Amino acid sequence: MEPDFKAHLFRQLGFLWRSCQAYDEGYIDEAVRIATVIRVLIHDTQASTSLLKHLDAENILLSSTVVSHTDIKPVFMSAMGRTRMTSTETTRKPNTDPKLACNR
């Protein structure tokens, strides 16, 4: 019997909707479940195939309901450096903290 990928999609979207509602109510640990659903939807590897790929829907448009906050400046950190993004610029700075440097 062939898997019903469309039914799986609606189930995952239901999980996502409920987890987002719970997250918005303050249950921040729901972020883990949200990430898991997103992984099921879009993550492809040699060992696994995303649900959207099964549905031949990899090039869909996504909608965001996030309210724009111009005062928020996201910062992404890694061992190699940091990136700060605003609506007008992106800056990258190398890591200068020896505690974050890789030991060889």
Order of alpha helices (4+ residues) and beta strands (2+ residues): alpha-alpha-alpha-beta-beta-beta
